[in-house]
Structure formats: C-alpha cells, structure tokens
Amino acid sequence: MQDKIYAYLKSQKAGATSKELVEQVLKIKGASPHISEKLIQTAISGDRRFAVDEHRLWKIIEKGGTPLSETVFVLLSLLTIDTPQKSGIIVEISAQKLRGDKIVDRFHTLVNPGASTVQTMHLPADFAQEVKGGIPIEKAVRLFSDFVGDGILIGYDIHSSINQLNAVLSKSNEMIENPPLCLKFLAKKLIPNLQPKSINDIAAFFKLSVVDTRRTETEVCTAAEIFSRCRELLQEQEFSAIEEVLAFQYPDIEYVDFSKYAFDKAFLWAIPQMPGVYKMKNKNGDVIYVGKAKNLKVRLNSYFWNTTDRLQKIADLLNHVYTIEYEETGSELAAIVLEFRLIKQYRPGLNQQLEVHERTTRYGNLKNFIVILPSSIEESLELFFVKDGLPLQRYEILRDAVNFSGVERILDTNIQDGNTLTEIEMGEMEIVLSWVEANKDQVNYINMDTISGKEACLKILGDYLRDEETFQKKHFRWL
C-alpha cells in the first residue's frame, strides 16, 4: 500500500490531502477528514519517504530534506548604533524573502529608540529625522518575526543579528527559532582561501559593488547577490537539500554521531513543518525534556546542526536523549498549552520554565472571548473559549459544520457556586490571555462582551466558516 501511495504522490507534484489519498488510493468513499488522516498515518507509518506540509498536504521526500529550489530564504540586515550609555541599538531593519531564487516579498522599517537616545547618536540630520519617525523596537521585531514565517534566515553575521532580535523578544518569553545560514561561514567553506572580515570582502571577491553599510536596504541587496553566487557554487558541489547546506556551513566542528540515537537524519528531515510539542526521552524511556515549536521540523533539526557555539543546555540534551516523540498541533497556542500540561505531568529535569505565577505579561481588556485558530485536523478549526472565572474550553469544528450544538453548550456554561480553578486550569488561562494579548493584531477572535448574545456569536462563526479564503490564511481576524 505504501508503494501505491508513493506512486500516486509522484504524479501529484502539489501533494494530496489525506481524504484524497483515501478516496483515490485506498478506494474508500465518504470517510471524514479526521478518519482519513488516521487511515493514511497508519498506512504510511514508519515510511520516511512521506511528509506532510503546513497545508496538510502529503508529499514525497526525495533523497531526504527540502530541495533548495523549494526553500524560503529571508535575507536580513540590521543597522545598529552605539551611544555612550548603550551599544548595539537597532535603528533600521531590512529583509528580502526569496522562494528559490526569486524575490517574493520585502520588509523595511525604521526603529525609534526614543528622542533622548536619538540625540546622543550623532546621526546626520536627515537620517535622525527618519529614525524619529520610526516605530518602537518591540513592534518592529514582532512584525519582522511575522514576516519571516518558516524561512531560513541569512546574513553576513546572522547569529549575532538573531541574538539581538531575541534580546527584544525575550521580554515576552518568545524567540526567533528559524535556522540561520551565515554568509561569512558559508563563503569560508566554499572559498577556503577567502578570510572575510566584512561583507565587503565577499562582495569584492565576487566583483560586486562595495556596500554602503550605513543603510540596510543596500546591504540586504548585496547579501542577496552574494547568496546567489554561493548557490551556484553549492550546485557545482551537488548540494540539493537545505539541510545539507545548514550542516555544511560550520567550520571545524564535531559532527553529530547518530549511532547513539534511536533515530537518524532521515527521521529529522521527515518531521512535518507544523506547530507542535516534542518529548525527548533517555534510554530508560524517561522524559528528560519537553519543548514546543512553531515549526517542529525546524526546531528539532536545530538541535543537531553542527555548530561550535552550541549552548550547554543543548549539549546536555544531546548527551542524554535517545528517542524523540512529537505531536502536531494546529497552532502555536495549542502547542504552548500542551507543553505546559506535559511539563506539569512529567517534571522533566532539563526543562527551565518560569512558573505561571512568575509571568509578568500584562493582559488587556479581553475577558470573555473565542479565539479561532487552525486545527491539526484537515478542513477544521480549533476554538478556544475563554470565560472569566471558568476553565479554558476547546472545541474542534469542521469547515462544513451545520450543527453548532457543541458550541452552544459551551456558550451556555456558567459559573457554579464554589467553583474554583485548579493550578493547571489557572495556568492555562494565563497562557491564553498572555498569548492573545501579544498576538491579538494577527489572530481572529470574537469578543463576547461586545456582541449581542449567543445567536449573534453563532452567526459570526457560521459566516466565518463559510469564508472560502479562511484556510488559505496563516492568521485571520474577524473585525
């Protein structure tokens, strides 16, 4: 059966849903999306030739890994300024998004660090005026993080740039986890005699224009040209998958020995690019670490990239892990909630997570609302019901649903006398409130305190489900 599925997917370059495979290959008609997904997962269990993408389409993995021609790259440039009081203040961010070798999107913003700080930077008058018109750094970094998506981050000294951005995001317990591709490292590996001290040295080698590093839009264009030349050299050396390039870039490294694990690179490369939670276990089967990810494939592969600057925490994990298990979720929020519950359940020794009561995020005015997010089940959405004083409730709903009785029952739930939330229930509610407050401009929610009752809510939800564009959007919001 696996070979039949393989043959069918070979003829469908765009991939196929579980329901399509069930109907066309298994010849079963009328199965629901949820049952179809379970059938296909069972049919191809253990076969690493198959993977599911972020749109829930099954595809074939050729030779392991993601082809360079299908990879999304994001070239990044930051402009930082030092003052007597502080160094490395970000004032400008530029980026280009490439799919294959074509530019598909651009990002640029100026960052205002505050009028008093700008005065101490001694910038040219016209540029200082531009910076004063910029946006706050927290908003700038969050917008950039949304722009990046699942792309591979590229820059001359990309690790330093990511660290600077994460220093901003860490205040809200977030971080950019995308895999980095360092042009400085890559150029050294491809051109052994080249010892670049700046991006200009690489540009000069390829006979490109010298970069005006005072502005990021110019630098990011030069970085794109350099990367294009590097790709030509990679192709000459027969690199075909991005995972191979990510491993190749690092100099003088100790390669990961997969013989001591119950999995190999093929397992890592076949992990879906979906949000989810993962458990790392030792040889005794004990859970030693629980983690969450916006992109399971990116996150889990990142532990095994060959890098000399690996954190001690990662080194400890690699020394003790034997098996990895993961569970897909429909959204980042679902992954965070599941991670919280699993950490409470297993108490893994290597986890370092703040207790819920230590969270410092300020919540907004939302008290009673429904968050509408993607589901891990095909053609479905997951609803998160937040009601003041009640535990979090969740509900999976099909796109073609006509019976909303399950939703009505949750909406009719009221606080009972003596009903108090448990520690875990309180923790889940604080996680959801914190996440929604941080992401409310990018996600869809229905504020129950501003609409006229249950019937109006059901109508909004029904209209939303019938929106043909709903499942093409990564973030959506009802206004």
C-alpha positions in Angstrom: 0.0 0.0 0.0 2.9 2.4 0.8 4.2 1.9 -2.8 0.8 2.7 -4.2 0.6 5.9 -2.2 4.1 6.8 -3.3 3.2 6.3 -6.9 0.1 8.4 -6.6 2.0 11.3 -4.9 4.7 11.0 -7.5 2.0 12.0 -10.1 0.8 14.9 -7.9 3.6 17.4 -7.6 1.5 19.8 -5.4 0.8 17.0 -2.9 -2.5 15.5 -1.8 -4.7 15.6 1.3 -5.4 12.5 3.4 -9.0 12.5 2.2 -7.8 12.5 -1.5 -5.4 9.6 -0.8 -8.1 7.6 1.0 -10.5 8.0 -2.0 -8.0 7.7 -4.8 -5.6 5.0 -3.4 -7.4 3.2 -0.7 -10.7 3.4 -2.7 -12.7 4.3 0.4 -15.5 6.8 -0.2 -17.2 9.1 2.4 -14.6 9.0 5.2 -14.4 12.2 7.2 -11.2 14.3 7.1 -10.3 13.1 10.7 -10.8 9.4 9.9 -8.9 9.9 6.5 -5.9 11.4 8.3 -5.8 8.5 10.8 -6.0 5.9 7.9 -3.2 7.5 6.0 -1.0 7.9 9.0 -1.5 4.2 9.8 -0.8 3.2 6.2 2.5 5.0 5.9 3.7 4.6 9.5 7.5 4.2 9.6 8.0 5.0 5.9 10.2 8.1 5.8 9.6 8.8 2.1 6.5 10.8 3.1 6.0 14.1 4.9 3.0 16.5 5.4 3.5 20.2 4.9 1.9 23.2 6.7 -1.2 23.0 4.4 -1.8 19.3 5.5 -0.7 18.1 2.0 1.2 14.8 1.9 4.4 14.9 -0.3 7.3 12.7 -1.2 10.7 13.4 0.3 13.3 12.9 -2.4 16.7 11.9 -1.1 15.8 13.4 2.3 15.5 17.0 3.1 13.9 20.1 1.4 15.1 21.0 -2.1 16.9 24.3 -2.3 14.5 25.3 -5.1 11.5 24.9 -2.7 13.1 26.6 0.3 12.1 30.0 1.6 15.1 32.2 2.4 14.9 35.5 4.3 18.0 37.8 3.9 18.4 40.1 6.9 20.3 43.3 7.6 20.2 45.3 10.8 21.7 48.8 11.4 22.8 49.3 15.0 24.2 52.4 16.6 26.3 52.8 19.8 25.8 55.5 22.3 27.9 56.3 25.4 25.1 54.6 27.5 24.4 51.6 25.4 25.8 49.7 22.4 24.0 47.9 19.6 20.8 49.9 19.5 18.8 48.8 16.4 17.5 51.7 14.3 16.8 50.0 11.0 15.7 46.5 9.8 15.5 45.4 6.2 14.8 42.0 4.7 14.1 40.2 1.4 12.2 37.0 1.2 13.2 34.6 -1.6 11.5 31.4 -2.8 14.1 29.5 -4.7 15.9 32.4 -6.5 13.0 34.8 -6.8 12.2 37.7 -4.5 8.6 37.3 -3.3 8.4 39.9 -0.6 10.4 42.8 1.1 10.5 44.2 4.6 11.8 47.5 5.9 11.2 49.6 9.0 13.0 52.3 11.0 13.1 52.0 14.7 12.7 54.9 17.1 14.7 54.2 20.3 13.4 57.4 21.9 14.0 61.1 21.3 16.7 61.4 24.0 18.6 58.4 22.7 18.5 59.7 19.1 20.1 62.9 20.2 23.1 61.0 21.6 23.7 59.1 18.4 25.1 62.0 16.4 23.3 60.9 13.2 23.1 63.1 10.0 20.1 65.4 10.4 18.0 63.9 7.7 18.5 60.3 8.9 17.9 61.4 12.5 14.6 62.8 11.4 13.7 59.4 9.7 14.6 57.5 12.8 12.4 59.7 14.9 9.5 58.7 12.6 10.2 55.0 13.2 8.2 52.5 15.3 9.0 51.0 18.8 11.6 48.2 18.7 9.1 45.6 20.2 6.6 46.3 17.4 9.4 46.2 14.7 10.8 42.9 15.8 7.4 41.3 16.1 6.5 42.5 12.6 9.7 41.1 11.3 9.1 37.8 13.1 5.7 37.5 11.4 7.3 38.4 8.0 10.0 35.6 8.4 7.4 32.8 8.9 9.3 29.5 8.4 12.1 30.9 6.3 15.8 30.2 6.6 17.5 33.4 7.9 20.5 34.6 6.0 23.0 37.4 6.7 26.7 38.1 7.0 26.8 37.6 10.7 23.3 36.2 11.1 23.8 34.6 14.5 24.6 38.0 16.1 21.6 39.5 14.4 19.3 36.8 15.7 20.6 37.2 19.2 19.9 41.0 19.0 16.3 40.4 17.9 15.8 37.7 20.5 17.0 40.0 23.2 13.9 42.1 22.4 11.5 39.1 22.2 12.8 37.5 25.4 10.9 40.1 27.4 7.7 38.4 26.3 9.1 34.9 26.6 9.4 34.5 22.8 12.2 33.9 20.4 13.1 33.5 16.7 14.0 29.9 16.2 14.5 29.8 12.4 17.6 28.1 11.1 20.4 30.5 10.4 22.6 30.4 7.3 25.7 32.6 7.8 27.3 34.1 4.7 30.6 34.6 6.5 30.8 30.9 7.4 29.4 29.7 4.0 31.9 31.8 2.0 34.8 30.4 4.0 33.7 26.8 3.4 33.1 27.4 -0.3 36.2 29.5 -0.9 38.9 28.2 1.5 41.4 31.0 0.7 38.9 33.7 1.5 39.1 35.1 5.0 36.4 37.8 5.0 36.4 40.5 7.7 33.2 42.2 6.4 30.5 41.7 3.8 32.5 44.0 1.5 35.3 41.4 1.3 33.0 38.8 0.0 31.4 41.3 -2.4 34.8 42.2 -3.7 35.7 38.6 -4.3 32.6 38.2 -6.5 33.3 41.6 -8.1 30.1 43.1 -6.8 29.6 46.7 -5.7 31.0 47.8 -2.3 28.3 48.0 0.3 27.2 51.2 2.0 26.7 49.5 5.3 25.2 52.6 6.8 21.8 51.6 5.3 20.2 48.2 5.5 18.3 48.2 2.2 21.6 48.4 0.3 23.3 45.8 2.4 20.4 43.3 2.1 20.5 43.6 -1.7 24.3 42.9 -1.7 23.7 39.9 0.6 21.2 38.6 -1.9 23.7 38.8 -4.7 26.3 37.1 -2.6 23.9 34.3 -1.7 23.1 33.9 -5.4 26.8 33.3 -6.2 27.2 31.0 -3.3 24.2 28.9 -4.5 26.0 28.5 -7.9 29.0 27.1 -6.0 26.8 24.8 -3.9 25.2 23.4 -7.0 28.6 22.8 -8.5 29.3 20.7 -5.4 26.0 18.9 -5.9 24.2 20.2 -2.8 20.5 19.7 -3.3 18.8 20.0 0.1 18.8 22.9 2.6 19.5 20.6 5.5 22.8 19.6 3.8 23.8 23.3 3.4 22.9 24.1 7.0 25.2 21.3 8.2 28.0 22.2 5.7 28.3 25.9 6.7 30.0 25.5 10.1 33.8 25.4 10.3 35.9 23.0 12.4 33.1 21.2 14.1 32.5 17.9 15.8 29.8 16.1 13.7 26.8 14.7 15.4 27.1 10.9 15.9 23.7 9.5 15.2 24.7 5.9 16.0 23.9 6.6 19.7 20.3 7.6 19.0 17.3 5.5 18.0 16.7 7.9 15.0 18.8 9.3 12.2 18.9 12.3 9.9 16.1 10.8 7.7 13.8 10.9 10.7 14.6 14.5 11.4 14.1 15.5 7.8 10.7 13.8 7.6 9.3 15.8 10.6 6.4 18.0 9.4 6.7 21.7 9.3 3.8 22.2 11.7 3.4 23.6 15.2 3.6 21.1 17.9 5.2 19.7 21.1 8.1 17.2 21.4 9.3 14.9 24.1 12.9 13.8 24.4 13.5 10.5 26.3 16.6 8.7 27.5 17.3 5.0 27.1 15.2 4.1 30.1 12.2 5.8 28.5 12.2 8.7 30.9 11.1 12.1 29.6 14.0 14.4 30.1 12.8 17.4 28.1 9.5 18.8 26.7 9.5 21.6 24.2 7.2 23.4 21.9 7.7 24.8 18.4 6.0 26.9 15.8 7.7 24.6 13.3 8.6 21.1 14.6 10.9 20.3 11.7 12.9 23.5 12.1 13.1 23.3 15.9 14.1 19.6 16.2 16.6 19.8 13.4 18.2 22.8 15.1 19.4 20.6 17.9 21.5 18.7 15.5 23.0 21.4 13.4 26.8 21.2 13.5 27.7 24.3 15.3 30.6 25.3 17.5 28.6 27.7 19.6 26.1 25.1 20.8 24.6 26.1 24.2 25.5 23.9 27.2 21.8 23.1 27.6 21.7 21.7 24.0 24.9 19.7 24.6 23.3 18.2 27.8 20.2 17.2 25.8 22.3 15.5 23.0 24.3 13.6 25.7 21.2 12.1 27.3 18.5 11.9 24.6 17.8 8.5 22.9 14.4 8.9 21.3 12.2 11.8 20.2 8.4 11.8 20.1 6.4 14.7 18.7 2.7 15.7 18.4 1.4 18.1 15.9 -1.0 20.9 16.9 -2.9 23.3 14.7 -1.5 26.4 16.2 1.3 27.8 18.3 -1.2 28.5 21.2 -2.3 24.8 21.2 1.4 23.8 21.4 2.1 26.2 24.3 -0.9 24.9 26.3 0.0 21.2 25.6 3.7 21.9 26.6 2.5 23.4 29.9 0.4 20.4 30.7 3.2 17.9 29.8 5.8 19.7 31.8 3.4 19.6 34.8 2.9 15.9 34.2 6.5 14.8 33.7 8.5 17.4 35.5 11.5 16.9 33.2 14.8 17.6 34.8 16.2 19.6 31.9 13.3 22.0 31.5 13.8 25.5 32.7 10.4 27.2 32.5 9.0 30.0 34.7 6.2 29.1 36.9 2.9 30.7 35.8 2.7 33.0 38.8 6.1 34.4 37.8 4.8 35.6 34.4 5.0 39.4 34.1 2.9 39.9 30.9 0.2 42.5 31.3 -3.2 41.4 29.9 -5.5 43.7 28.0 -9.3 44.2 28.5 -10.4 41.0 26.9 -12.3 38.8 29.4 -14.8 36.7 27.5 -13.9 35.7 24.0 -13.4 32.9 21.5 -10.1 32.5 19.7 -10.3 30.9 16.3 -7.2 29.1 15.2 -6.2 26.4 12.7 -6.6 22.8 13.7 -4.3 19.8 13.3 -7.3 18.1 11.7 -7.9 18.6 8.0 -10.6 21.1 7.0 -11.2 22.1 10.6 -10.7 24.9 13.1 -10.0 24.9 16.8 -11.9 27.2 19.1 -10.6 28.3 22.4 -13.3 29.5 24.7 -12.2 32.0 27.4 -14.8 32.9 30.0 -13.9 34.9 33.1 -13.8 32.6 36.2 -14.2 29.3 34.2 -11.6 26.8 32.9 -10.4 27.0 29.3 -12.5 25.0 26.9 -11.6 23.9 23.4 -13.7 22.6 20.5 -12.8 21.2 17.1 -15.2 22.3 14.3 -15.4 21.2 10.7 -15.5 23.8 8.0 -18.8 22.4 6.6 -20.4 22.1 10.1 -24.1 22.8 10.2 -24.8 21.7 13.8 -23.3 24.0 16.4 -24.8 22.3 19.4 -21.4 21.7 20.9 -20.5 25.3 20.6 -23.9 26.3 22.2 -23.3 24.0 25.2 -20.0 25.7 25.9 -21.5 29.2 25.5 -24.3 28.3 27.9 -21.8 27.2 30.6 -22.0 29.3 33.7 -20.0 29.6 36.9 -21.3 27.3 39.7 -21.2 28.2 43.4 -17.9 27.1 44.9 -16.3 26.6 41.5 -12.6 27.4 41.8 -9.9 26.8 39.2 -7.2 24.3 39.8 -3.5 25.4 39.5 -3.3 23.8 36.0 -6.6 25.5 34.9 -5.3 28.9 36.1 -2.0 28.3 34.3 -3.8 27.5 31.0 -6.0 30.6 31.3 -2.9 32.9 31.9 -1.1 31.3 29.0 -4.0 32.0 26.7 -4.6 35.6 28.0 -0.8 36.3 27.6 -0.6 34.9 24.1 -3.8 36.6 22.8 -2.7 39.9 24.2 0.7 39.6 22.4 -0.9 38.3 19.1 -4.3 40.0 19.0 -3.5 42.0 15.9 -2.6 38.9 14.0 -5.3 36.4 15.0 -9.1 36.1 14.8 -11.2 36.3 17.9 -14.8 37.1 18.8 -15.2 39.4 21.8 -18.3 38.1 23.6 -18.6 41.3 25.6 -19.1 43.4 22.5 -21.7 41.4 20.6 -25.4 40.9 21.3 -25.7 37.4 22.7 -25.3 33.8 21.7 -27.2 33.9 18.4 -25.0 36.8 17.1 -21.9 34.8 18.0 -23.1 31.7 16.2 -23.9 33.8 13.1 -20.4 35.3 13.1 -18.9 31.8 13.5 -21.0 30.4 10.7 -20.2 33.2 8.3 -16.5 32.8 9.1 -16.6 29.0 8.4 -18.1 29.7 5.0 -15.4 32.1 4.0 -13.6 30.4 1.1 -10.3 32.2 2.0 -10.2 31.0 5.6 -8.0 28.0 5.1 -5.5 29.9 2.9 -4.7 32.4 5.7 -2.0 31.9 8.3 -3.5 34.5 10.6 -7.1 35.7 10.4 -9.3 38.1 12.3 -12.9 39.0 12.4 -13.4 42.8 12.7 
